[in-house]
Amino acid sequence: MRRSEFNLAMATEFGDAYAAVVLNDLVLPTLGNRSGEQALRAGTPPREVWLALCEATDVPSERRYGVGLPKPASAR
C-alpha cells in the first residue's frame, strides 16, 4: 500500500476531518504504543498502520483492503 492509497482509504473510511484525528491521536499498542502518524514517521509501512487502525476502530474486514484496490489472493 502506497501512502497515497493509505490517505485515500483513511479519508474514505473515516472522513477527512476524523481521519486526521484517528491518525494523530489514537495510540496503537500493536505499533509500540505510538499513533499512526508516529509509526509512519518511524518507517512503519502504511499497510501495517492501516491494518492496526482498522483493528483498533473495528473496521469490518471487508473494508480493510483500501478503497478501489483488489483484495490480495490470500484474502479471497
Steps between C-alpha positions, in 0.01 A plus 500: 500500500639836399460801725257656250285184517519511878385862502209421268396201709513709820294783349245259355461296818509780758434821308764768447476671839463189716773314309752758621381457858520119480844510341647750746325423827422128516778311680555157352645235732584275203726774364699557816249729671542762229244686296463407135678820402790426734524146364505625140771752583702222663487303175215257566344404165165668430327160459605400853376830643173472306432150631583602857263797473229277354538253784492771765190667354310181410495563125330193346740263328339556160607867514856445619663475159481866402280676256502384140763235555447132428524268799823302519464141382546374857191693616261375232 
